[in-house]
Amino acid sequence: MNGPAEPLRSGPKVTLYWRPGCVFCLRLRLVLWWHHLSAHKVNIWADPDAAAFVRSVADGNETVPTVVVDGYPIVNPVPSQVVAALRAG
């Protein structure tokens, strides 16, 4: 009889904070789409708590994209950073 199966790790938990009209956000979202990767996306203009969080990690600014990978925030990351983080999981 086999023991219990180990839970599968689905990769790092990634949240992408973005806003409409941001070309850097669009670029990152397109790169993720191109690589068939996904992240939980939060529009900071539609979510005041998300906007407050971004300000708290971006020196008071609403700098997007801001990405949180396994609880670690990265403000305005290079898309390859996010792709590497998602593939590392």
Buried (B, 14 or more C-beta within 10 A) or exposed (E): EEEEEEEEEEBBEBBBBBBEEBEBBEEBBEBBEEBEBEBEBBBBBEEEEBBEBBBEBBEEEBBBBBBBBEEEBBBBBEBEEBBEBBEEE
